[in-house]
Amino acid sequence: MAEIVVKIPEDLGLEMKEIPETTLSLLASRLVKEEFERLARLRRIVSKSELTEEKALELSTKISESLAKRYEKML
């Protein structure tokens, strides 16, 4: 089985010392697997998309402008 090294904040490391190593290993394996599965699903969705990067940026800009106007009215 492959191994990975993960750097974490010191305070989290102190909390993790209270948990058995086998539990942490299983947790890390499960989280990595779930994240890879999520990324694979996203890749499949994106591969079928006809939205170009340029159109996506244009749409994002329009949405941002619309939200900015909405929040300005709320103030």
DSSP file (Angstrom, degrees, kcal/mol; ACC not computed):
  #  RESIDUE AA STRUCTURE BP1 BP2  ACC     N-H-->O    O-->H-N    N-H-->O    O-->H-N    TCO  KAPPA ALPHA  PHI   PSI    X-CA   Y-CA   Z-CA
    1    1 A M              0   0    0      0, 0.0     2,-0.1     0, 0.0     0, 0.0   0.000 360.0 360.0 360.0 140.0    0.0    0.0    0.0
    2    2 A A        -     0   0    0      1,-0.0     2,-0.4     0, 0.0     0, 0.0  -0.354 360.0-144.3 -74.5 157.1    1.3    3.5   -0.8
    3    3 A E        -     0   0    0     -2,-0.1     2,-0.3     2,-0.0    -1,-0.0  -0.926  10.9-166.1-122.8 149.1    1.9    6.0    1.9
    4    4 A I        -     0   0    0     -2,-0.4     2,-0.5     2,-0.0     0, 0.0  -0.941  13.6-139.3-128.5 155.7    1.5    9.8    1.9
    5    5 A V        -     0   0    0     -2,-0.3     2,-0.5     2,-0.0    -2,-0.0  -0.959  18.0-169.1-115.3 131.8    2.7   12.4    4.3
    6    6 A V        -     0   0    0     -2,-0.5     2,-0.5     2,-0.0    -2,-0.0  -0.980  12.7-145.9-124.1 128.7    0.5   15.2    5.4
    7    7 A K        +     0   0    0     -2,-0.5    -2,-0.0     0, 0.0     0, 0.0  -0.798  25.3 178.4 -92.1 133.3    1.5   18.3    7.3
    8    8 A I        -     0   0    0     -2,-0.5     5,-0.0     1,-0.0    -2,-0.0  -0.893  36.9 -82.6-131.0 159.7   -1.1   19.7    9.7
    9    9 A P     >  -     0   0    0      0, 0.0     4,-2.0     0, 0.0     3,-0.4  -0.288  42.2-117.2 -60.5 149.0   -1.2   22.5   12.1
   10   10 A E  H  > S+     0   0    0      1,-0.2     4,-2.1     2,-0.2     5,-0.2   0.872 112.4  55.2 -57.6 -41.4    0.4   21.8   15.5
   11   11 A D  H  > S+     0   0    0      1,-0.2     4,-1.6     2,-0.2    -1,-0.2   0.880 108.7  48.1 -64.2 -36.6   -2.9   22.2   17.5
   12   12 A L  H  > S+     0   0    0     -3,-0.4     4,-2.3     1,-0.2    -1,-0.2   0.886 108.4  55.4 -68.1 -38.2   -4.6   19.6   15.3
   13   13 A G  H  X S+     0   0    0     -4,-2.0     4,-1.2     1,-0.2    -2,-0.2   0.881 105.1  52.4 -61.2 -39.0   -1.6   17.3   15.7
   14   14 A L  H  < S+     0   0    0     -4,-2.1     4,-0.4     1,-0.2     3,-0.3   0.906 110.6  47.4 -64.2 -41.0   -2.0   17.5   19.5
   15   15 A E  H >< S+     0   0    0     -4,-1.6     3,-1.3     1,-0.2    -2,-0.2   0.880 108.3  55.8 -65.6 -37.4   -5.7   16.5   19.2
   16   16 A M  H >< S+     0   0    0     -4,-2.3     3,-1.9     1,-0.3    -1,-0.2   0.754  90.5  72.9 -69.5 -23.7   -4.8   13.7   16.9
   17   17 A K  T 3< S+     0   0    0     -4,-1.2    -1,-0.3    -3,-0.3    -2,-0.2   0.743  90.9  60.1 -62.6 -21.3   -2.4   12.1   19.4
   18   18 A E  T <  S+     0   0    0     -3,-1.3    -1,-0.3    -4,-0.4    -2,-0.2   0.593  93.7  78.3 -81.0 -10.7   -5.4   11.1   21.4
   19   19 A I  S <  S-     0   0    0     -3,-1.9     5,-0.1    -4,-0.2     0, 0.0  -0.825  92.8-104.9-103.3 135.8   -6.8    9.0   18.5
   20   20 A P     >  -     0   0    0      0, 0.0     4,-2.1     0, 0.0     3,-0.4  -0.252  26.6-123.1 -58.1 144.1   -5.4    5.5   17.8
   21   21 A E  H  > S+     0   0    0      1,-0.2     4,-2.5     2,-0.2     5,-0.2   0.850 110.4  55.4 -59.2 -37.8   -3.1    5.4   14.7
   22   22 A T  H  > S+     0   0    0      2,-0.2     4,-2.3     1,-0.2    -1,-0.2   0.882 107.3  50.2 -65.3 -36.2   -5.2    2.7   13.0
   23   23 A T  H  > S+     0   0    0     -3,-0.4     4,-2.5     2,-0.2    -2,-0.2   0.923 111.6  48.0 -65.9 -44.0   -8.3    4.9   13.3
   24   24 A L  H  X S+     0   0    0     -4,-2.1     4,-2.8     2,-0.2    -2,-0.2   0.894 110.8  51.8 -63.3 -39.6   -6.5    7.9   11.8
   25   25 A S  H  X S+     0   0    0     -4,-2.5     4,-2.5     2,-0.2    -1,-0.2   0.925 111.6  45.7 -63.4 -45.2   -5.2    5.8    9.0
   26   26 A L  H  X S+     0   0    0     -4,-2.3     4,-2.4     2,-0.2    -2,-0.2   0.907 113.6  50.1 -64.2 -41.3   -8.6    4.5    8.2
   27   27 A L  H  X S+     0   0    0     -4,-2.5     4,-2.6     2,-0.2    -2,-0.2   0.935 112.0  46.9 -62.0 -47.5  -10.1    8.0    8.4
   28   28 A A  H  X S+     0   0    0     -4,-2.8     4,-2.6     1,-0.2     5,-0.2   0.914 112.5  50.2 -62.3 -43.3   -7.4    9.4    6.1
   29   29 A S  H  X S+     0   0    0     -4,-2.5     4,-2.5    -5,-0.2    -1,-0.2   0.923 112.1  47.4 -60.4 -44.8   -7.8    6.6    3.6
   30   30 A R  H  X S+     0   0    0     -4,-2.4     4,-2.7     2,-0.2    -2,-0.2   0.916 112.7  48.5 -64.2 -43.7  -11.6    7.1    3.5
   31   31 A L  H  X S+     0   0    0     -4,-2.6     4,-2.2     2,-0.2    -2,-0.2   0.910 112.7  47.7 -64.5 -42.0  -11.3   10.9    3.1
   32   32 A V  H  X S+     0   0    0     -4,-2.6     4,-2.4     2,-0.2    -2,-0.2   0.929 113.0  48.7 -64.5 -44.4   -8.7   10.6    0.3
   33   33 A K  H  X S+     0   0    0     -4,-2.5     4,-2.3    -5,-0.2    -2,-0.2   0.927 111.7  48.9 -61.1 -45.6  -10.8    8.0   -1.5
   34   34 A E  H  X S+     0   0    0     -4,-2.7     4,-2.2     1,-0.2    -1,-0.2   0.892 111.6  49.7 -62.1 -39.7  -14.0   10.1   -1.2
   35   35 A E  H  X S+     0   0    0     -4,-2.2     4,-2.5     2,-0.2    -1,-0.2   0.907 110.5  49.1 -67.8 -41.2  -12.2   13.2   -2.5
   36   36 A F  H  X S+     0   0    0     -4,-2.4     4,-2.2     2,-0.2    -1,-0.2   0.894 111.4  50.2 -64.2 -38.7  -10.8   11.3   -5.5
   37   37 A E  H  X S+     0   0    0     -4,-2.3     4,-2.2     2,-0.2    -2,-0.2   0.904 110.3  50.0 -64.5 -41.0  -14.3    9.9   -6.3
   38   38 A R  H  X S+     0   0    0     -4,-2.2     4,-2.3     1,-0.2    -2,-0.2   0.919 111.3  48.5 -63.1 -43.6  -15.7   13.5   -6.1
   39   39 A L  H  X S+     0   0    0     -4,-2.5     4,-2.5     1,-0.2    -2,-0.2   0.881 109.5  52.7 -64.8 -37.6  -13.0   14.8   -8.4
   40   40 A A  H  X S+     0   0    0     -4,-2.2     4,-2.2     2,-0.2    -1,-0.2   0.910 109.2  49.5 -64.0 -42.0  -13.7   11.9  -10.9
   41   41 A R  H  X S+     0   0    0     -4,-2.2     4,-2.2     1,-0.2    -2,-0.2   0.920 111.0  49.8 -62.2 -43.1  -17.4   12.8  -10.9
   42   42 A L  H  X S+     0   0    0     -4,-2.3     4,-2.9     1,-0.2     5,-0.2   0.905 109.2  51.7 -62.5 -41.1  -16.6   16.4  -11.5
   43   43 A R  H  X S+     0   0    0     -4,-2.5     4,-2.4     1,-0.2    -1,-0.2   0.907 109.4  50.0 -61.8 -41.0  -14.3   15.5  -14.4
   44   44 A R  H  X S+     0   0    0     -4,-2.2     4,-0.9     2,-0.2    -1,-0.2   0.914 113.0  46.6 -63.8 -41.6  -17.0   13.3  -16.0
   45   45 A I  H >X S+     0   0    0     -4,-2.2     3,-0.8     1,-0.2     4,-0.5   0.944 114.6  46.3 -64.2 -48.3  -19.5   16.2  -15.7
   46   46 A V  H >< S+     0   0    0     -4,-2.9     3,-1.1     1,-0.2    -2,-0.2   0.855 104.8  61.1 -65.0 -35.5  -17.0   18.8  -17.1
   47   47 A S  H 3< S+     0   0    0     -4,-2.4    -1,-0.2     1,-0.3    -2,-0.2   0.778 107.0  46.4 -64.5 -24.6  -16.0   16.5  -20.0
   48   48 A K  H << S+     0   0    0     -4,-0.9    -1,-0.3    -3,-0.8    -2,-0.2   0.544  91.0 109.7 -91.4  -8.6  -19.6   16.5  -21.2
   49   49 A S    <<  -     0   0    0     -3,-1.1    -3,-0.0    -4,-0.5    -4,-0.0  -0.399  51.5-163.6 -73.4 142.2  -20.0   20.3  -20.9
   50   50 A E        +     0   0    0     -2,-0.1     2,-0.5     2,-0.1    -1,-0.1   0.349  56.9 115.3-100.9   2.8  -20.2   22.5  -23.9
   51   51 A L        -     0   0    0     -5,-0.1     2,-0.1     4,-0.1    -2,-0.1  -0.624  60.0-142.9 -77.2 121.4  -19.5   25.6  -21.9
   52   52 A T     >  -     0   0    0     -2,-0.5     4,-2.4     1,-0.1     5,-0.2  -0.387  22.1-112.8 -79.5 162.9  -16.2   27.1  -22.9
   53   53 A E  H  > S+     0   0    0      1,-0.2     4,-2.2     2,-0.2     5,-0.2   0.882 119.1  53.2 -62.5 -37.1  -13.8   28.7  -20.4
   54   54 A E  H  > S+     0   0    0      2,-0.2     4,-2.2     1,-0.2    -1,-0.2   0.921 110.4  45.7 -64.1 -44.9  -14.5   32.1  -22.0
   55   55 A K  H  > S+     0   0    0      2,-0.2     4,-2.6     1,-0.2    -2,-0.2   0.872 111.2  53.4 -66.4 -37.0  -18.3   31.7  -21.6
   56   56 A A  H  X S+     0   0    0     -4,-2.4     4,-2.5     2,-0.2    -2,-0.2   0.903 109.7  47.9 -64.4 -41.1  -17.9   30.4  -18.1
   57   57 A L  H  X S+     0   0    0     -4,-2.2     4,-2.3     2,-0.2    -2,-0.2   0.907 111.8  50.2 -64.9 -42.2  -15.8   33.5  -17.2
   58   58 A E  H  X S+     0   0    0     -4,-2.2     4,-2.1     2,-0.2    -2,-0.2   0.921 112.2  47.0 -61.7 -45.2  -18.5   35.8  -18.8
   59   59 A L  H  X S+     0   0    0     -4,-2.6     4,-2.4     1,-0.2    -2,-0.2   0.905 110.9  52.3 -63.4 -42.9  -21.3   34.1  -16.9
   60   60 A S  H  X S+     0   0    0     -4,-2.5     4,-2.5     1,-0.2    -2,-0.2   0.898 108.8  50.3 -60.4 -42.3  -19.3   34.3  -13.7
   61   61 A T  H  X S+     0   0    0     -4,-2.3     4,-2.5     2,-0.2    -1,-0.2   0.913 110.3  49.7 -63.7 -43.3  -18.8   38.1  -14.2
   62   62 A K  H  X S+     0   0    0     -4,-2.1     4,-2.3     1,-0.2    -2,-0.2   0.911 111.8  48.3 -62.6 -42.4  -22.5   38.6  -14.9
   63   63 A I  H  X S+     0   0    0     -4,-2.4     4,-2.6     2,-0.2    -2,-0.2   0.919 111.6  49.8 -64.7 -43.5  -23.4   36.7  -11.7
   64   64 A S  H  X S+     0   0    0     -4,-2.5     4,-2.4     1,-0.2    -2,-0.2   0.913 111.7  48.2 -61.4 -43.7  -20.9   38.7   -9.6
   65   65 A E  H  X S+     0   0    0     -4,-2.5     4,-2.2     2,-0.2    -1,-0.2   0.907 111.7  50.2 -63.8 -41.8  -22.2   42.0  -11.0
   66   66 A S  H  X S+     0   0    0     -4,-2.3     4,-2.1     1,-0.2    -2,-0.2   0.918 111.8  47.0 -63.1 -44.5  -25.8   40.9  -10.3
   67   67 A L  H  X S+     0   0    0     -4,-2.6     4,-2.5     2,-0.2     5,-0.2   0.895 109.7  54.0 -64.5 -39.8  -25.0   39.9   -6.7
   68   68 A A  H  X S+     0   0    0     -4,-2.4     4,-2.1     1,-0.2    -2,-0.2   0.917 109.6  47.9 -61.1 -43.0  -23.1   43.1   -6.1
   69   69 A K  H  X S+     0   0    0     -4,-2.2     4,-1.8     2,-0.2    -1,-0.2   0.913 111.0  51.2 -63.8 -41.9  -26.1   45.2   -7.2
   70   70 A R  H  X S+     0   0    0     -4,-2.1     4,-1.1     1,-0.2    -2,-0.2   0.919 112.2  45.6 -62.2 -44.1  -28.4   43.1   -5.0
   71   71 A Y  H  X S+     0   0    0     -4,-2.5     4,-1.0     1,-0.2    -1,-0.2   0.828 107.9  57.3 -72.1 -30.8  -26.2   43.6   -1.9
   72   72 A E  H  < S+     0   0    0     -4,-2.1     3,-0.5     1,-0.2    -1,-0.2   0.889 105.4  51.7 -64.1 -38.1  -25.8   47.3   -2.6
   73   73 A K  H  < S+     0   0    0     -4,-1.8    -1,-0.2     1,-0.2    -2,-0.2   0.824 104.9  56.8 -66.2 -31.3  -29.6   47.7   -2.5
   74   74 A M  H  <        0   0    0     -4,-1.1    -1,-0.2     1,-0.2    -2,-0.2   0.758 360.0 360.0 -72.1 -24.6  -29.7   45.9    0.8
   75   75 A L     <        0   0    0     -4,-1.0    -1,-0.2    -3,-0.5    -2,-0.2   0.465 360.0 360.0 -81.5 360.0  -27.3   48.5    2.4
